[in-house]
Amino acid sequence: MKQVEQWIWLAQAMGAGSPKSGMLLSRFGSAEAVYGAGPEELNGVPDLTLRDRARLSDKSLSRAQAAVGRCL
């Protein structure tokens, strides 16, 4: 279930349908790896804004868990 939550977390952080999500998945390989990326790794991604990095630094899964809960 955690993998599903991490996919939802990424979509929420970048915005649904954002091309940045695809770019991050290509770079890191999975939503789990993006979720686990630290500040240094995220700073190495040139297309991310400071706001993007701040959203990706928020590792709370509560909103994603709530979304999963609404689907069950």
Secondary structure, 3 states (H helix, E strand, C coil): CHHHHHHHHHHHHHCCCCHHHHHHHHHHCCHHHHHHCCHHHHHCCCCCCHHHHHHHHCCCCHHHHHHHHHHC
